[in-house]
Amino acid sequence: MIEYRGEKFSGYNKPKRTPKASKSHAVLAKQGDKVKLIRFGQQGVSGAGKKTDAKSKARRKSFKARHAKNIKKGKMSAAYWADKVKW
């Protein structure tokens, strides 16, 4: 267990749910010697899930296109984690 700013994480780069926070998830991101607490995702929104219907596919595609620039920034960006966990 890693404790960072009063919050416990199971490890670096392992996202967890945050039910009482304004964001739905948090992750203690580590890249090299940099460590950063990142909160991401809108509370109560499921993303597209793993559904295969046309509407879900369209939502997923739109999210990835809209945030592509920030997703490419890697582990130190909230968009990267939202893409990985929620979409």
N, C-alpha and C positions, 0 to 999 in steps of 0.2 A: 504494500500500500504506500502510495506517495501522497503526502499532505502538502497542498500548495494554497496559500492564502486562506486557510481554514476550510478548504474543501478537499475531500479525499478522492483519489483516482486509483484505479487498479494498476495503472502503468502509463507510460508515455504513449501517445498516439492511439489511445483506446477511448473512444467516445462513450459517454454515459448520458442517460436521461436526466433532465432537471425539471421535475414536475412543478416546483414552486417558484421557478424563475420566469422571467419574461421570455427567454428563449427556451426551446425544447430540449436542446442538447448542449453539452460542454465537452471539451477535450483539452488535455494538457499536451500540446504539440511540442515536439522536440526535433530539431534539425541541426545536426552538428552540436555546438555547445549552446545554441539558443533555445530557450524554453518560453512558451507563450500560452496563456490561458485563452482559449477561443470559445465563445458561445455562438451557437448558430441554430437556425431553423425557427420557424414561426410556431408558437405553441398551439396545439390542436389541429395542425395541418399535417396530413399524412404524406404529402408528396404524391407521386403517382403510384406508389406501392409496387407490387410485382404483377399488376394486372396486365392482361394482354389485349384488352379491348382498345378500339381506335382512339377514344377520348383520352385514355391514360397514356397511350403512346404519343399522342400529340402534345400533352402537357409535359411529358418527360423531354421530348425533343425541343420544345420551346424553352424550358428551363436551361438545358444544356447549351443551347445557342445563345441565349441571353447572358449567361454567366461564363461563357467559354474563356474569355480573357482572364478572369479571376481564378477559374479552376486550374488553369495552366500555371499559376503562381506556386502551386504545390501545397505541402502540408501546413504552411504558415498562414493560409487563408481560410476564411469561413466558408467560402463557396466550394472549395475542395472537399471539405468535410460534409457539407450539405449534399453535395453530389454523391458522395460515397455512401452516406448513411440513409438519407431520405429519398433519393431519387434512383 
